[in-house]
Amino acid sequence: MARFHQTLLSAGLVLAAAATGAQADAVEDFYKGKTISYIIGLGEGGGYDLSSRLVAQHLGQFIPGKPNIVPRNMPGAGSIAAAEYVYSAAPRDGTVLAMFQPTFVLEKLTDKGRKFESEKFTYIGRADQSVLVGLVWNTSPAQSIEEMKKTQVVVSANAAAGTSATVPWALNRMIGTKMKVVLGYASSATMGMAMERGEADGNGSTSWDYLETKRDWLDENKIKLLYTIALERFSKYPDVPTIMELTTNERDRNVLKLISSSSSIGRAVLSTPGVPADRAEALRRAFDKMVADPKFLEDAKTRRLGVDPATGEVLQKMVAEVASQSDDVVNAMVEAVKPMN
């Protein structure tokens, strides 16, 4: 009898292995010769664009079948246009990847009419946290948060849904700063150019990776960092406070905490809802291999891009938690981030 049970167990293991192998073969067969479209929800030259192109260059070799990955920019409304396209119009077969500005998750909370459900995307993995900072140029009439409560400064922003606009508006309401937000810039790069040309005094939010490409700004003290949009202080600049530290009001701190959650979602690579389970698994495991690959890490270092990965499963849970925030906090945030000027 024992030998009979052992025979059944062995047969079951063989069948399971065969099924796994067949599943892997099916994924490889599907992707072989295919092209994956990689949608970047912001303009060229900014941090999300740079990280996306790094991933697009390396990820394909780790996916079974080694498909080509072709990035293309789809800027508009702080990545909302791209999010709605990927959610509603893109093929749901695993041939579309994307990276959006992570505030798209909060945008859905504040505007139920947006044509996507953020928790229903298929999250593949995070390339890096989105370390965001607020800053002013060295010629700005105010060089600190306290001075900005007395003197108006002009800050550039991409769209009303992005942190470059919503954080200044929230801080104006909560702590009394006087930031005038000018919308319409496509990326961190164009917002930076606005400061250099004298069109703006600062940026309400820009990525650290972008600043790494502008080392002269930091080395020559051309800018002053005012705050980080994060749950914890940035390790490279521990003296710069988080936005949550700028107020002692508990409700306001909770609102700013919700806004800051975007930094943890960060530079997330995702796909459409409804990707077949075996392909979603293959994409996630390919991503995990990529972010541990020495060639990828060396390339990221050469491009001065951070790598602080998280798995697709962790991201899926994180986004679901943000998407389920209480109405009280969400309503307070909605009021805080409304356009003003």
KAKASUL-V338079 format. One record per residue. N is the residue number from 1. RES is the residue in three letters. SS is DSSP state (a for helix, b for strand, c for the rest). PHI is phi in whole degrees, 0 to 359 (none if undefined). NEAR is the number of other ideal C-beta (glycine too) atoms within 8 Angstrom. Layout:
n: {N & N}
res: {RES & RES}
ss: {SS & SS}
phi: {PHI & PHI}
near: {NEAR & NEAR}
//
This chain:
n: {1 & 2 & 3 & 4 & 5 & 6 & 7 & 8 & 9 & 10 & 11 & 12 & 13 & 14 & 15 & 16 & 17 & 18 & 19 & 20 & 21 & 22 & 23 & 24 & 25 & 26 & 27 & 28 & 29 & 30 & 31 & 32 & 33 & 34 & 35 & 36 & 37 & 38 & 39 & 40 & 41 & 42 & 43 & 44 & 45 & 46 & 47 & 48 & 49 & 50 & 51 & 52 & 53 & 54 & 55 & 56 & 57 & 58 & 59 & 60 & 61 & 62 & 63 & 64 & 65 & 66 & 67 & 68 & 69 & 70 & 71 & 72 & 73 & 74 & 75 & 76 & 77 & 78 & 79 & 80 & 81 & 82 & 83 & 84 & 85 & 86 & 87 & 88 & 89 & 90 & 91 & 92 & 93 & 94 & 95 & 96 & 97 & 98 & 99 & 100 & 101 & 102 & 103 & 104 & 105 & 106 & 107 & 108 & 109 & 110 & 111 & 112 & 113 & 114 & 115 & 116 & 117 & 118 & 119 & 120 & 121 & 122 & 123 & 124 & 125 & 126 & 127 & 128 & 129 & 130 & 131 & 132 & 133 & 134 & 135 & 136 & 137 & 138 & 139 & 140 & 141 & 142 & 143 & 144 & 145 & 146 & 147 & 148 & 149 & 150 & 151 & 152 & 153 & 154 & 155 & 156 & 157 & 158 & 159 & 160 & 161 & 162 & 163 & 164 & 165 & 166 & 167 & 168 & 169 & 170 & 171 & 172 & 173 & 174 & 175 & 176 & 177 & 178 & 179 & 180 & 181 & 182 & 183 & 184 & 185 & 186 & 187 & 188 & 189 & 190 & 191 & 192 & 193 & 194 & 195 & 196 & 197 & 198 & 199 & 200 & 201 & 202 & 203 & 204 & 205 & 206 & 207 & 208 & 209 & 210 & 211 & 212 & 213 & 214 & 215 & 216 & 217 & 218 & 219 & 220 & 221 & 222 & 223 & 224 & 225 & 226 & 227 & 228 & 229 & 230 & 231 & 232 & 233 & 234 & 235 & 236 & 237 & 238 & 239 & 240 & 241 & 242 & 243 & 244 & 245 & 246 & 247 & 248 & 249 & 250 & 251 & 252 & 253 & 254 & 255 & 256 & 257 & 258 & 259 & 260 & 261 & 262 & 263 & 264 & 265 & 266 & 267 & 268 & 269 & 270 & 271 & 272 & 273 & 274 & 275 & 276 & 277 & 278 & 279 & 280 & 281 & 282 & 283 & 284 & 285 & 286 & 287 & 288 & 289 & 290 & 291 & 292 & 293 & 294 & 295 & 296 & 297 & 298 & 299 & 300 & 301 & 302 & 303 & 304 & 305 & 306 & 307 & 308 & 309 & 310 & 311 & 312 & 313 & 314 & 315 & 316 & 317 & 318 & 319 & 320 & 321 & 322 & 323 & 324 & 325 & 326 & 327 & 328 & 329 & 330 & 331 & 332 & 333 & 334 & 335 & 336 & 337 & 338 & 339 & 340 & 341}
res: {MET & ALA & ARG & PHE & HIS & GLN & THR & LEU & LEU & SER & ALA & GLY & LEU & VAL & LEU & ALA & ALA & ALA & ALA & THR & GLY & ALA & GLN & ALA & ASP & ALA & VAL & GLU & ASP & PHE & TYR & LYS & GLY & LYS & THR & ILE & SER & TYR & ILE & ILE & GLY & LEU & GLY & GLU & GLY & GLY & GLY & TYR & ASP & LEU & SER & SER & ARG & LEU & VAL & ALA & GLN & HIS & LEU & GLY & GLN & PHE & ILE & PRO & GLY & LYS & PRO & ASN & ILE & VAL & PRO & ARG & ASN & MET & PRO & GLY & ALA & GLY & SER & ILE & ALA & ALA & ALA & GLU & TYR & VAL & TYR & SER & ALA & ALA & PRO & ARG & ASP & GLY & THR & VAL & LEU & ALA & MET & PHE & GLN & PRO & THR & PHE & VAL & LEU & GLU & LYS & LEU & THR & ASP & LYS & GLY & ARG & LYS & PHE & GLU & SER & GLU & LYS & PHE & THR & TYR & ILE & GLY & ARG & ALA & ASP & GLN & SER & VAL & LEU & VAL & GLY & LEU & VAL & TRP & ASN & THR & SER & PRO & ALA & GLN & SER & ILE & GLU & GLU & MET & LYS & LYS & THR & GLN & VAL & VAL & VAL & SER & ALA & ASN & ALA & ALA & ALA & GLY & THR & SER & ALA & THR & VAL & PRO & TRP & ALA & LEU & ASN & ARG & MET & ILE & GLY & THR & LYS & MET & LYS & VAL & VAL & LEU & GLY & TYR & ALA & SER & SER & ALA & THR & MET & GLY & MET & ALA & MET & GLU & ARG & GLY & GLU & ALA & ASP & GLY & ASN & GLY & SER & THR & SER & TRP & ASP & TYR & LEU & GLU & THR & LYS & ARG & ASP & TRP & LEU & ASP & GLU & ASN & LYS & ILE & LYS & LEU & LEU & TYR & THR & ILE & ALA & LEU & GLU & ARG & PHE & SER & LYS & TYR & PRO & ASP & VAL & PRO & THR & ILE & MET & GLU & LEU & THR & THR & ASN & GLU & ARG & ASP & ARG & ASN & VAL & LEU & LYS & LEU & ILE & SER & SER & SER & SER & SER & ILE & GLY & ARG & ALA & VAL & LEU & SER & THR & PRO & GLY & VAL & PRO & ALA & ASP & ARG & ALA & GLU & ALA & LEU & ARG & ARG & ALA & PHE & ASP & LYS & MET & VAL & ALA & ASP & PRO & LYS & PHE & LEU & GLU & ASP & ALA & LYS & THR & ARG & ARG & LEU & GLY & VAL & ASP & PRO & ALA & THR & GLY & GLU & VAL & LEU & GLN & LYS & MET & VAL & ALA & GLU & VAL & ALA & SER & GLN & SER & ASP & ASP & VAL & VAL & ASN & ALA & MET & VAL & GLU & ALA & VAL & LYS & PRO & MET & ASN}
ss: {c & a & a & a & a & a & a & a & a & a & a & a & a & a & a & a & a & a & a & a & a & a & a & a & a & a & a & a & a & a & a & c & c & c & b & b & b & b & b & b & c & c & c & c & c & c & a & a & a & a & a & a & a & a & a & a & a & a & a & a & a & a & c & c & c & c & c & b & b & b & b & b & b & c & c & c & c & c & c & a & a & a & a & a & a & a & a & a & c & c & c & c & c & c & c & b & b & b & b & c & c & c & c & a & a & a & a & a & a & a & c & c & c & c & c & c & c & a & a & a & c & b & b & b & b & b & c & c & c & c & c & b & b & b & b & b & b & c & c & c & c & c & c & c & a & a & a & a & c & c & c & c & b & b & b & b & c & c & c & c & c & c & a & a & a & a & a & a & a & a & a & a & a & a & a & c & c & c & b & b & b & b & c & c & c & c & c & a & a & a & a & a & a & a & a & a & c & c & c & c & c & b & b & b & b & b & b & a & a & a & a & a & c & c & a & a & a & a & a & c & c & c & b & b & b & b & b & b & c & c & c & c & c & c & a & a & a & c & c & c & c & b & a & a & a & a & c & c & c & a & a & a & a & a & a & a & a & a & a & a & a & a & a & a & a & c & c & b & b & b & b & c & c & c & c & c & a & a & a & a & a & a & a & a & a & a & a & a & a & a & a & c & c & a & a & a & a & a & a & a & a & a & c & c & c & c & c & c & c & b & b & a & a & a & a & a & a & a & a & a & a & a & a & c & c & c & a & a & a & a & a & a & a & a & a & a & c & c & c & c & c}
phi: {none & 299 & 295 & 296 & 295 & 296 & 295 & 297 & 297 & 298 & 296 & 297 & 294 & 297 & 296 & 296 & 296 & 296 & 296 & 297 & 297 & 296 & 296 & 297 & 297 & 295 & 294 & 297 & 299 & 295 & 278 & 298 & 80 & 276 & 241 & 267 & 271 & 249 & 271 & 252 & 279 & 220 & 285 & 285 & 98 & 275 & 298 & 293 & 296 & 296 & 294 & 299 & 291 & 298 & 297 & 300 & 287 & 255 & 295 & 304 & 290 & 261 & 274 & 308 & 89 & 46 & 291 & 286 & 236 & 244 & 279 & 210 & 276 & 223 & 288 & 149 & 56 & 61 & 81 & 295 & 300 & 293 & 298 & 292 & 295 & 296 & 288 & 256 & 244 & 286 & 301 & 259 & 245 & 92 & 258 & 230 & 241 & 201 & 223 & 244 & 298 & 295 & 291 & 299 & 293 & 291 & 300 & 293 & 294 & 270 & 221 & 296 & 282 & 299 & 270 & 197 & 242 & 300 & 284 & 265 & 297 & 264 & 273 & 262 & 166 & 253 & 284 & 196 & 295 & 262 & 284 & 244 & 226 & 258 & 208 & 229 & 284 & 291 & 261 & 300 & 293 & 233 & 242 & 207 & 299 & 297 & 292 & 288 & 281 & 247 & 234 & 287 & 233 & 264 & 240 & 275 & 208 & 273 & 205 & 296 & 272 & 270 & 295 & 297 & 254 & 293 & 292 & 303 & 298 & 297 & 291 & 303 & 284 & 273 & 237 & 88 & 291 & 239 & 261 & 264 & 268 & 249 & 272 & 113 & 273 & 281 & 199 & 302 & 297 & 287 & 293 & 295 & 298 & 298 & 292 & 297 & 275 & 86 & 285 & 222 & 272 & 190 & 238 & 291 & 195 & 216 & 278 & 295 & 300 & 295 & 297 & 296 & 275 & 238 & 300 & 297 & 300 & 281 & 293 & 256 & 55 & 282 & 231 & 235 & 282 & 258 & 198 & 248 & 261 & 200 & 279 & 224 & 297 & 285 & 299 & 282 & 223 & 294 & 275 & 273 & 287 & 281 & 297 & 294 & 281 & 276 & 219 & 254 & 287 & 297 & 296 & 296 & 297 & 294 & 296 & 293 & 295 & 296 & 299 & 289 & 300 & 300 & 295 & 282 & 295 & 60 & 272 & 274 & 265 & 221 & 228 & 291 & 295 & 74 & 294 & 309 & 303 & 292 & 286 & 300 & 298 & 297 & 294 & 295 & 290 & 296 & 298 & 300 & 293 & 299 & 288 & 257 & 281 & 302 & 293 & 297 & 295 & 292 & 296 & 299 & 296 & 299 & 274 & 58 & 249 & 286 & 228 & 220 & 282 & 219 & 284 & 299 & 295 & 295 & 297 & 303 & 291 & 300 & 294 & 298 & 292 & 296 & 294 & 254 & 297 & 295 & 298 & 300 & 292 & 298 & 297 & 294 & 292 & 304 & 293 & 291 & 261 & 297 & 302 & 213 & 135}
near: {4 & 5 & 6 & 7 & 8 & 8 & 8 & 8 & 8 & 8 & 8 & 8 & 8 & 8 & 8 & 8 & 8 & 8 & 8 & 8 & 8 & 8 & 9 & 10 & 8 & 9 & 13 & 10 & 8 & 11 & 16 & 9 & 5 & 10 & 8 & 15 & 10 & 15 & 14 & 15 & 18 & 14 & 12 & 8 & 9 & 13 & 14 & 14 & 14 & 14 & 14 & 14 & 10 & 14 & 13 & 13 & 8 & 13 & 14 & 11 & 6 & 10 & 13 & 9 & 12 & 8 & 13 & 7 & 12 & 9 & 9 & 8 & 9 & 10 & 12 & 9 & 8 & 13 & 16 & 14 & 11 & 15 & 15 & 12 & 11 & 16 & 14 & 8 & 6 & 11 & 6 & 7 & 8 & 12 & 9 & 13 & 15 & 14 & 16 & 13 & 13 & 12 & 13 & 16 & 14 & 13 & 12 & 13 & 12 & 9 & 7 & 4 & 4 & 10 & 6 & 13 & 8 & 12 & 8 & 7 & 13 & 13 & 12 & 13 & 15 & 14 & 15 & 14 & 11 & 12 & 13 & 14 & 16 & 17 & 11 & 12 & 12 & 9 & 5 & 11 & 7 & 12 & 7 & 8 & 11 & 6 & 10 & 13 & 9 & 7 & 8 & 8 & 14 & 11 & 16 & 15 & 18 & 15 & 11 & 10 & 13 & 14 & 13 & 17 & 17 & 14 & 14 & 15 & 15 & 15 & 13 & 12 & 8 & 13 & 10 & 6 & 10 & 11 & 15 & 9 & 14 & 12 & 9 & 5 & 12 & 9 & 14 & 12 & 12 & 12 & 16 & 12 & 8 & 12 & 15 & 7 & 6 & 6 & 8 & 13 & 12 & 17 & 15 & 14 & 12 & 14 & 12 & 12 & 14 & 14 & 12 & 10 & 8 & 9 & 7 & 7 & 9 & 10 & 6 & 6 & 7 & 8 & 13 & 10 & 10 & 12 & 13 & 16 & 15 & 12 & 9 & 5 & 10 & 12 & 5 & 5 & 10 & 7 & 3 & 11 & 8 & 13 & 15 & 10 & 7 & 12 & 10 & 4 & 7 & 6 & 7 & 12 & 11 & 10 & 14 & 14 & 10 & 13 & 16 & 14 & 13 & 16 & 15 & 9 & 14 & 14 & 14 & 14 & 15 & 13 & 13 & 12 & 9 & 6 & 13 & 8 & 6 & 9 & 13 & 14 & 8 & 13 & 16 & 13 & 8 & 12 & 16 & 11 & 9 & 12 & 12 & 7 & 10 & 5 & 7 & 13 & 11 & 8 & 11 & 11 & 8 & 6 & 8 & 7 & 14 & 10 & 10 & 8 & 11 & 9 & 10 & 13 & 8 & 9 & 15 & 11 & 8 & 12 & 14 & 9 & 8 & 14 & 12 & 5 & 9 & 5 & 5 & 6 & 11 & 12 & 8 & 12 & 15 & 10 & 8 & 13 & 11 & 7 & 7 & 7 & 4}
//
